[in-house]
Amino acid sequence: MKFTRFFARLKHRNTRRFTTFIIGSAGLSAVGRNFYRISQRSFAKAAPDQDKVKQYDLIVIGGGSAGIASAKRAAEYGAKVKLFEAKRFGGTCVNVGCVPKKLMWTCSNMATMIEHHSTGYGFKFGNNWLHNNNKFDFDMKGMKQRRDDYVKFLNGIYERGLTKLNIDHEHSFAKFVDKNVIEADGQLYTAPKILIAVGGFPYVPNIPGREHANTSDDFFNKLDYIPKKVAVVGAGYIAVELAQVLQGLGSSVSLFIRGDHPLRKFDKMLQHGVHNALVHSGVNVVANTNIAEIQQKSGNKYTMVAREGGEYSDFDYVIYAIGRGPLAEDLGLQQTDVQQDKRHFIMSDEYEETAQKGVFAIGDINNKVALTPVAIRAGRNWADRQFGGKGNDSKMDYTNIPTVIFSHPPIGTVGLSEREARDKVKNGELTGPVTVYESHFRNLMYGVIEEKHKVRTHMKLICVGKEEKVVGLHMIGEGCDEMLQGFGVAIKMGATKKDFDSVVAIHPTAAEELVTLKTPRKDDEEFVYDYQKTQSKL
């Protein structure tokens, strides 16, 4: 009992004095110093001053799509929520992604319609002493300002939404300082549930001259003019979208890709279709090329040096869009049991929980499907389960997710690619056979437009089994972005080709092609795209 009372009083005394007393006149020996360090460390971690640690039901790190959706849904169930965002509310999508991208796509599309399509419909613009041939003036600086103003308007909507639900939120950088303790601006916080939803950042490789490369963030945050000649490096959808936006607004764009085609993770028809669309819009597609160096020349010109030996010169602006990495480096994850993969994305299970119980990761940070609607749906499902009592069935289904690429013309895609479907039949995951239906046609809008300005629409249905269940739908053409959502519902419900055929066509539309496809494509039959015809003549 004496020793129990003695050690109880130890918390309120100076540990250094205690160790010195035990060792005696020899002072603070090595044994005493070790005891001091161990005891100090134990007291600090085991018994933090609870008066200084603010308690919440949920802490969210990241105020983007996933973070805000999760926080708001949890608060609707009565949870006490704290949310941290180091930058602007809304995340990548609102500030440097979907929203400003769609505005720029619309802007570029208008330019194409004015310059190339309008004359076929009888319109003439710019035929005066300053311009001819339907050329026009474009105020990029003014466009950027109006775009930025709209983004700020959305930032305000997001913040007011948090305030309305009494969610404590602040612009601060938050990190773990212990397994369940978060620090931000010197204040400590804790909660039984902590959600990491910090998103990602655009990646630039470590090559000579990388300081001359701009990213998609730079494009939206800084660029307020149209560069004369632009190099875009990357084969994904961001690279394709930015290349065609700039080409449509007057830049001369070269797109550098490592393989034969852009969008190599998508269905082969979309790869060919977007390659054809890029060439048709005037983009110079430089295939099978790895950029090893960016050289700055006189007059702020840049030369792209390829690993294969070629050099491409006189660029005024360079954009890298080769993928995104996780914003996980400064989160203090070393203080936790959270595990990361080899690319440092946070690993989470089907219920979005990490290797540490009570810590979750949703959105781009977990590298499952990096799309805004996915992050929102996953966050809401997670909050329904954690705070709304919805049970384990309330989890994100990462299959058959419809998505759109804002190329010119746009792409709509959902489900398996043809290669994926055939592989699944081959390994027994699906029952064959695989039946493919395709259509390649010119949209009615091109009926009165010059031949050189026409670009085909391409559509594809992939079916499996004797019942011909539709497992993949892919299309590129005018309006494909808007028509996909409804077809996405049908495929999610397990529709068959017979179900598609049972629907009366809406005429005249491009969408009617998908419910009037009759003859399966032969396995050895391949459509020849216009860009392939041009290449064969060279």
C-alpha positions in Angstrom: 0.0 0.0 0.0 2.9 2.4 0.8 4.4 1.8 -2.6 1.0 2.3 -4.3 0.4 5.6 -2.6 4.0 6.6 -3.4 3.6 6.0 -7.1 0.2 7.6 -7.2 1.9 10.8 -5.8 4.6 10.4 -8.5 2.5 12.0 -11.2 2.5 15.3 -9.3 6.2 15.4 -8.6 9.4 16.0 -10.6 10.5 12.7 -12.0 14.1 13.8 -12.2 14.1 14.3 -8.4 12.7 10.8 -7.9 15.3 9.1 -10.1 18.1 11.0 -8.3 16.7 10.0 -5.0 16.6 6.3 -5.9 20.2 6.3 -7.3 21.6 8.2 -4.4 24.6 10.5 -4.2 25.8 9.2 -7.6 23.3 11.6 -9.2 21.4 11.0 -12.4 23.2 7.9 -13.6 22.5 6.1 -16.9 19.9 4.0 -15.2 18.2 7.0 -13.8 18.3 8.8 -17.2 16.7 5.9 -18.9 13.9 5.7 -16.3 13.3 9.4 -16.6 12.9 9.2 -20.4 10.6 6.1 -20.2 8.5 7.6 -17.5 8.1 11.0 -19.1 7.2 9.4 -22.4 4.7 7.0 -20.8 3.0 9.8 -18.9 2.8 12.0 -22.0 1.1 9.4 -24.2 -1.0 7.6 -21.6 -2.5 10.7 -19.9 -2.7 13.7 -22.2 -4.3 16.7 -20.6 -8.0 16.0 -21.5 -8.8 19.7 -20.9 -6.6 20.6 -23.9 -7.9 17.9 -26.3 -11.2 18.8 -28.0 -13.6 15.8 -28.3 -15.8 15.1 -31.4 -17.8 12.2 -32.7 -16.1 12.5 -36.1 -13.0 14.3 -37.4 -12.7 14.8 -41.1 -9.4 15.7 -42.7 -10.1 17.2 -46.1 -12.9 19.4 -47.3 -13.3 18.0 -50.8 -16.1 15.9 -52.3 -15.6 12.9 -50.0 -14.9 14.9 -46.8 -17.8 17.3 -47.1 -20.3 14.6 -48.2 -19.3 12.4 -45.3 -19.3 15.3 -42.7 -22.7 16.6 -43.8 -24.4 13.2 -43.8 -22.9 12.4 -40.3 -24.1 15.8 -39.0 -27.6 15.1 -40.3 -27.7 12.1 -38.0 -26.7 14.3 -35.0 -23.0 13.7 -34.9 -20.6 16.3 -33.6 -18.2 16.9 -36.5 -15.0 18.7 -37.0 -13.7 19.3 -40.5 -10.3 20.6 -41.6 -9.4 21.9 -45.0 -5.9 23.4 -45.7 -7.0 25.1 -49.0 -10.4 25.9 -50.6 -13.6 24.1 -49.8 -14.8 21.8 -52.6 -11.5 20.0 -53.3 -10.1 19.2 -56.7 -13.4 19.0 -58.5 -14.7 22.4 -57.6 -11.4 24.3 -57.7 -9.1 22.7 -60.3 -11.1 19.9 -61.8 -14.6 19.0 -63.0 -16.2 22.4 -62.7 -13.7 24.7 -64.3 -12.8 22.0 -66.8 -16.4 21.7 -68.0 -16.6 25.5 -68.3 -13.4 25.5 -70.4 -14.7 22.5 -72.5 -17.9 24.4 -73.2 -15.9 27.5 -74.1 -13.7 25.6 -76.5 -16.7 23.8 -78.0 -18.3 27.2 -78.7 -15.2 28.3 -80.5 -15.4 25.2 -82.7 -19.0 25.7 -83.5 -18.5 29.4 -84.3 -15.5 28.9 -86.5 -16.3 25.6 -88.2 -20.0 24.6 -87.8 -21.9 27.8 -87.9 -21.3 28.7 -91.6 -23.1 25.5 -92.6 -26.2 26.8 -90.8 -25.9 30.2 -92.5 -24.1 32.2 -89.9 -21.2 34.6 -90.6 -19.1 36.2 -87.9 -16.1 38.4 -88.0 -16.3 39.3 -91.6 -15.0 42.9 -91.3 -11.8 44.8 -91.6 -10.3 43.0 -88.7 -11.3 39.4 -89.2 -12.4 37.1 -92.0 -13.2 33.4 -92.4 -15.3 33.4 -89.2 -12.3 34.2 -87.0 -13.1 35.8 -83.7 -11.6 37.5 -80.7 -11.3 35.6 -77.4 -10.7 37.2 -74.0 -9.0 34.4 -72.0 -8.2 36.7 -69.1 -11.9 37.8 -68.8 -13.0 34.2 -69.1 -10.7 33.1 -66.4 -11.9 35.9 -64.1 -15.6 34.9 -64.6 -14.7 31.2 -64.1 -12.8 32.0 -60.9 -15.7 34.1 -59.6 -18.0 31.2 -60.2 -15.7 28.8 -58.3 -15.6 31.2 -55.4 -19.3 31.3 -55.4 -19.3 27.5 -55.1 -16.7 27.7 -52.3 -19.1 29.8 -50.4 -22.0 27.4 -50.9 -20.0 24.6 -49.5 -18.9 26.5 -46.5 -22.4 27.8 -45.8 -23.6 24.2 -46.0 -21.2 23.2 -43.3 -22.3 26.1 -41.1 -26.0 25.3 -41.6 -25.4 21.8 -40.1 -23.3 23.2 -37.2 -20.2 21.4 -38.5 -17.1 23.0 -36.9 -14.7 23.7 -39.8 -11.6 25.7 -40.4 -8.9 26.3 -43.0 -6.0 24.5 -41.2 -3.5 21.8 -42.0 -4.3 18.8 -39.7 -2.1 15.8 -38.9 -1.8 12.9 -36.6 0.4 13.3 -33.5 -0.8 10.0 -32.0 -3.0 7.1 -33.1 -6.3 8.9 -32.4 -5.1 12.5 -31.8 -5.1 15.2 -34.4 -3.2 18.5 -34.2 -4.0 21.7 -36.1 -2.6 25.1 -35.4 -1.4 23.9 -32.0 -4.7 22.6 -30.8 -5.3 18.9 -30.2 -8.5 17.0 -31.2 -9.7 13.4 -30.9 -12.7 11.4 -32.0 -13.7 7.7 -32.1 -13.9 8.0 -35.8 -11.4 9.8 -38.0 -11.9 10.1 -41.7 -9.0 10.9 -44.1 -10.2 12.5 -47.3 -7.4 14.7 -48.5 -7.4 13.7 -52.1 -4.4 13.9 -54.4 -2.0 16.1 -56.4 -0.9 16.2 -60.1 2.3 14.3 -60.5 5.4 15.5 -62.4 8.3 13.1 -62.9 11.8 13.8 -61.6 13.4 14.6 -65.0 15.8 17.4 -65.9 13.8 20.6 -66.6 10.8 19.5 -64.5 10.5 23.0 -63.1 9.3 24.2 -66.6 6.3 21.8 -66.5 2.9 23.0 -65.5 0.1 20.8 -64.2 -3.6 20.9 -64.5 -3.6 22.9 -61.2 -1.5 25.5 -62.9 -3.7 25.6 -65.9 -6.7 26.5 -63.8 -5.0 28.6 -61.2 -2.6 30.7 -63.3 -3.0 30.5 -67.1 -4.9 33.6 -68.3 -3.8 33.6 -71.9 -3.8 31.2 -74.9 -0.2 30.0 -75.6 0.7 29.8 -79.2 2.3 26.3 -79.1 1.7 23.8 -76.3 3.1 20.5 -75.4 0.8 18.2 -73.3 2.4 15.0 -71.9 0.1 12.2 -70.8 -2.4 9.7 -72.2 -5.2 9.9 -69.7 -8.4 11.7 -69.8 -7.0 14.9 -68.2 -4.3 15.2 -70.9 -6.9 14.5 -73.7 -9.3 17.1 -72.3 -6.8 19.9 -71.9 -5.2 19.2 -75.3 -8.4 19.6 -77.1 -9.6 22.6 -75.0 -6.4 24.5 -75.9 -6.5 23.4 -79.6 -10.1 24.6 -79.9 -9.2 28.0 -78.4 -6.3 28.6 -80.9 -3.2 26.9 -79.5 -1.2 24.5 -81.7 -1.0 21.4 -79.4 1.2 18.3 -79.5 0.1 15.4 -77.3 3.0 13.1 -76.2 1.9 9.6 -75.3 4.0 6.5 -74.4 1.9 4.0 -76.2 0.0 3.8 -79.6 -3.1 5.5 -78.4 -4.5 7.7 -75.6 -6.8 6.2 -72.9 -5.1 2.9 -72.9 -7.1 1.7 -69.9 -10.3 2.1 -71.8 -12.1 0.0 -74.5 -10.2 -0.3 -77.7 -12.9 1.5 -79.7 -12.6 4.5 -77.4 -8.8 4.5 -77.8 -9.2 4.7 -81.6 -12.2 7.0 -81.4 -10.4 9.6 -79.3 -7.2 9.3 -81.3 -9.3 10.1 -84.4 -11.0 13.0 -82.7 -7.7 14.5 -81.5 -6.2 14.3 -85.0 -9.4 15.7 -86.5 -9.3 18.7 -84.2 -5.8 19.4 -85.2 -3.8 18.0 -82.3 -0.5 16.5 -83.2 -0.4 13.1 -81.5 3.2 12.0 -80.9 2.9 8.3 -80.1 5.4 5.9 -78.6 7.4 8.7 -77.1 8.9 9.1 -73.6 10.0 12.6 -72.6 13.3 12.5 -70.8 14.1 16.2 -70.5 12.6 19.7 -70.9 15.1 22.2 -72.1 14.5 26.0 -71.9 15.7 27.9 -74.9 16.0 31.6 -75.6 12.8 33.6 -75.7 11.1 31.4 -73.1 10.8 28.6 -75.6 10.9 24.9 -74.6 12.3 21.8 -76.3 11.0 18.4 -75.4 13.7 15.8 -75.6 12.6 12.2 -76.0 14.3 9.2 -74.6 14.1 7.6 -78.0 16.3 10.4 -79.4 13.9 12.9 -81.0 13.6 16.6 -80.1 10.5 18.7 -80.4 11.0 22.4 -80.2 9.5 25.9 -79.9 6.8 25.3 -77.3 5.5 28.2 -75.3 3.9 26.2 -72.6 4.3 22.6 -71.2 1.6 20.7 -69.4 2.1 17.4 -67.6 -1.0 15.3 -67.0 0.4 11.8 -66.3 -1.6 11.0 -63.2 -2.1 12.0 -59.6 -0.4 11.0 -56.3 -1.9 10.9 -52.8 -1.6 13.9 -50.4 -0.5 11.7 -47.6 3.1 12.7 -47.0 2.5 15.2 -44.2 -0.4 13.6 -42.4 1.7 12.1 -39.7 0.7 8.6 -40.6 3.9 7.2 -39.0 2.1 7.9 -35.7 -0.6 5.5 -36.6 -1.1 1.9 -37.8 -2.5 3.1 -41.1 -0.9 1.2 -44.0 0.0 2.6 -47.5 0.7 0.9 -50.8 3.9 1.3 -52.8 2.6 4.5 -54.3 1.7 5.8 -50.8 -2.1 5.7 -51.3 -3.9 4.7 -48.1 -5.2 1.2 -48.1 -8.8 0.6 -46.9 -11.1 -2.3 -47.0 -14.6 -2.6 -48.5 -16.0 -0.6 -45.7 -13.4 2.2 -46.2 -11.6 1.3 -42.9 -7.8 1.4 -42.8 -5.5 -1.0 -40.9 -6.1 1.1 -37.8 -9.6 0.6 -36.3 -11.5 3.8 -36.2 -9.5 5.5 -39.0 -11.1 5.5 -42.5 -10.0 6.7 -45.9 -12.4 7.7 -48.7 -12.0 9.4 -52.1 -8.9 9.7 -54.3 -6.6 9.0 -51.3 -7.6 5.3 -51.3 -7.0 5.0 -55.1 -10.1 2.9 -55.7 -12.0 5.0 -58.3 -10.8 8.6 -58.5 -14.1 10.2 -59.5 -16.1 12.9 -57.7 -19.5 11.2 -57.7 -17.8 8.0 -56.4 -16.2 10.0 -53.5 -19.6 11.5 -52.7 -21.5 8.3 -52.8 -18.8 6.4 -50.8 -18.8 9.1 -48.2 -22.6 9.2 -47.8 -22.8 5.4 -47.6 -20.1 5.3 -45.0 -21.8 7.9 -42.9 -25.1 6.1 -43.2 -23.5 3.0 -41.9 -21.4 4.6 -39.1 -24.0 7.1 -37.8 -27.3 6.2 -39.4 -27.5 2.5 -38.4 -27.9 1.4 -42.0 -25.8 -1.8 -41.5 -23.1 -3.4 -43.7 -25.2 -3.3 -46.8 -24.6 0.5 -46.9 -21.2 0.4 -48.7 -19.9 1.7 -52.0 -20.3 -0.6 -55.0 -17.3 0.1 -57.2 -18.6 -1.8 -60.2 -20.5 -0.5 -63.3 -19.6 3.1 -62.6 -20.6 5.4 -65.5 -18.1 8.1 -66.4 -17.6 10.8 -69.0 -14.5 12.2 -70.7 -14.9 15.7 -72.0 -13.0 15.3 -75.2 -14.3 16.8 -78.5 -16.7 15.1 -79.0 -17.3 13.7 -75.5 -17.0 10.1 -74.4 -19.5 8.1 -72.3 -18.5 4.7 -70.9 -19.8 2.2 -68.3 -19.0 -1.4 -67.5 -16.4 -3.8 -68.9 -14.2 -3.2 -71.9 -14.3 -5.9 -74.6 -10.9 -7.2 -73.5 -12.0 -7.3 -69.9 -15.2 -9.2 -70.8 -13.3 -11.8 -72.9 -10.7 -12.3 -70.1 -13.5 -12.8 -67.5 -15.2 -15.4 -69.8 -11.8 -17.1 -70.3 -11.1 -17.4 -66.6 -14.6 -18.5 -65.8 -15.8 -15.4 -64.0 -18.5 -14.9 -66.7 -20.3 -17.3 -68.9 -19.8 -16.8 -72.6 -20.1 -16.2 -75.4 -19.2 -12.6 -75.8 -21.3 -10.8 -78.4 -20.4 -7.3 -79.6 -22.6 -4.8 -81.4 -21.2 -1.6 -82.9 -22.4 1.4 -84.8 -20.3 4.1 -86.6 -22.2 7.0 -88.0 -22.3 10.7 -88.5 -24.6 12.7 -86.3 -27.4 14.6 -87.9 -26.0 17.9 -86.8 -23.3 17.5 -89.4 -25.8 17.2 -92.2 -25.3 20.7 -93.5 -21.6 21.1 -92.5 -18.6 20.8 -94.8 -17.2 17.3 -95.1 -13.8 18.2 -93.6 -15.5 19.3 -90.3 -17.5 16.1 -89.8 -16.4 13.5 -87.2 -18.1 10.2 -86.7 -19.9 8.9 -83.6 -18.9 5.4 -82.4 -21.1 3.2 -80.2 -20.5 -0.2 -78.8 -22.5 -2.8 -76.7 -20.7 -5.7 -75.1 -23.0 -8.7 -74.1 -22.3 -12.0 -72.5 -24.1 -15.3 -72.2 -27.0 -16.7 -74.2 -29.3 -14.1 -72.6 -26.9 -11.4 -73.9 -26.6 -9.5 -70.6 -25.1 -6.0 -71.4 -21.9 -5.8 -69.4 -20.3 -2.8 -71.2 -21.4 0.3 -73.1 -19.0 2.7 -74.8 -19.5 5.7 -77.0 -17.8 8.8 -78.4 -19.8 11.4 -80.2 -22.0 14.5 -79.8 -24.2 14.2 -76.8 -22.7 11.0 -75.4 -22.0 12.7 -72.1 -25.6 13.5 -71.5 -27.2 10.3 -72.7 -25.0 7.9 -70.6 -26.7 8.4 -67.3 -29.9 6.6 -68.2 -28.1 3.7 -69.9 -26.0 3.5 -66.7 -29.2 2.8 -64.7 -30.2 0.0 -67.1 -26.8 -1.7 -67.0 -26.7 -1.4 -63.2 -30.0 -3.2 -63.1 -28.7 -6.0 -65.3 -30.4 -5.2 -68.6 -30.1 -7.5 -71.5 -29.9 -6.8 -75.2 -33.5 -7.9 -75.4 -34.4 -5.2 -72.9 -32.6 -2.6 -75.0 -34.4 -3.8 -78.1 -37.8 -3.5 -76.3 -37.5 0.3 -76.0 -39.0 2.5 -78.7 -36.4 4.7 -80.3 -36.5 8.4 -79.9 -36.0 9.9 -83.3 -34.0 11.7 -84.5 -31.3 11.3 -81.8 -28.0 9.6 -81.6 -29.1 7.7 -78.5 -31.6 5.7 -80.7 -28.7 3.8 -82.2 -28.2 1.9 -78.9 -31.8 0.5 -79.0 -31.7 -0.4 -82.7 -28.5 -2.4 -83.0 -29.3 -5.6 -84.9 -26.2 -7.4 -86.3 -23.3 -8.6 -84.0 -19.9 -7.6 -85.1 -17.7 -10.4 -86.4 -14.6 -11.2 -84.2 -12.2 -10.5 -87.1 -14.1 -7.4 -88.2 -12.5 -4.0 -87.4 -13.7 -0.6 -88.3 -11.1 1.6 -90.0 -10.9 5.2 -88.6 -10.2 8.3 -90.6 -6.9 8.9 -88.9 -5.8 5.4 -89.9 -6.7 6.1 -93.5 -4.5 9.2 -93.4 -1.6 7.4 -91.8 -1.8 4.6 -94.4 -1.3 7.2 -97.2 1.9 8.7 -95.6 
